[in-house]
Amino acid sequence: MSNQVCSISSGKSVRYAADLMNELGIGSLVVVDEGEVIGIITSKDIRSAHPNRIVADAMTPDPIAVSKSEFIGNALHTMEQHKVERLIVKEGNKVEGLITRETLKSTIGNYIDPLTNLYRSKYIEYIHEYLVGQGIPFYLLFIDLNDFGTVNKKYGHATGDDLLIHFSGLLKEVAEDQDYVCRYGGDEFVIITQRSHQEIQGMIERLSAPKTFHSFTISAAVGVIYGYDGSGQPYSYRDCISTASLNSTETKRNRLPSAQ
């Protein structure tokens, strides 16, 4: 976020606001009257208003704010939900900064796997830490394609990449808004979901079912762990991954070969 937060009162002219933005080299001002944030005015607002009007006429009132500790994915969702380009970032009642949609997308983009367009493992670790910090219940699913090595050897790595892209499409279909899907590495994927145990059973069945791709059939082994132990203490990200991947391996041992 930008820590440079400049304010203006609602009674100032739009022309004054434009000059102030130009002078400071910024694209927005927080509108504050009597110590209270009442709006935000952006360069876009200024372009669509007569310079002799006052800021109160051109600003967006009641600006949307998020806390400084808000998860960046939620912040972007809030922006899209309210169709705004900027959010005020607060710590309690204190304005700490502004964050733009462009900045959020750029930040999240650094955590996107270029082959599958899924999140990278570092992002899913960040999600784990956020949910644990907020005390939010979740399950972690570790998904490992069966016989992927055979696919690469028999059909080539290009076909293997096509399969990863195809399976990523299925993961996106299965996922809902509050599910986070990442390519953990190679042919391994992770989903963190806040859905109930009953709800994720259908997800597991769908992901585990054999799938026909080109001339062969392949399946996936899914291991699951709940994010907290019996006393409510959270498992570390490392422990979640370790246990869920072991569960996936156990599932893999109990299946029949499929990449034929």
Stockholm file with secondary structure:
# STOCKHOLM 1.0

chainA/1-260         MSNQVCSISSGKSVRYAADLMNELGIGSLVVVDEGEVIGIITSKDIRSAHPNRIVADAMTPDPIAVSKSEFIGNALHTMEQHKVERLIVKEGNKVEGLITRETLKSTIGNYIDPLTNLYRSKYIEYIHEYLVGQGIPFYLLFIDLNDFGTVNKKYGHATGDDLLIHFSGLLKEVAEDQDYVCRYGGDEFVIITQRSHQEIQGMIERLSAPKTFHSFTISAAVGVIYGYDGSGQPYSYRDCISTASLNSTETKRNRLPSAQ
#=GR chainA/1-260 SS CBCCCCEECTTSBHHHHHHHHHHHTCSEEEEEETTEEEEEEEHHHHHTSCTTSBHHHHSEESCCEEETTCCHHHHHHHHHHHTCSEEEEEETTEEEEEEEHHHHHHHHHTTBCTTTCCEEHHHHHHHHHHHHHHTCCCEEEEEEETTHHHHHHHHCHHHHHHHHHHHHHHHHHHCCTTCEEEEEETTEEEEEECSCHHHHHHHHHHHHSCEEETTEEECEEEEEEESBCTTSCBCCHHHHHHHHHHHHHHHHHTSCCCBC
#=GC SS_cons         CBCCCCEECTTSBHHHHHHHHHHHTCSEEEEEETTEEEEEEEHHHHHTSCTTSBHHHHSEESCCEEETTCCHHHHHHHHHHHTCSEEEEEETTEEEEEEEHHHHHHHHHTTBCTTTCCEEHHHHHHHHHHHHHHTCCCEEEEEEETTHHHHHHHHCHHHHHHHHHHHHHHHHHHCCTTCEEEEEETTEEEEEECSCHHHHHHHHHHHHSCEEETTEEECEEEEEEESBCTTSCBCCHHHHHHHHHHHHHHHHHTSCCCBC
//
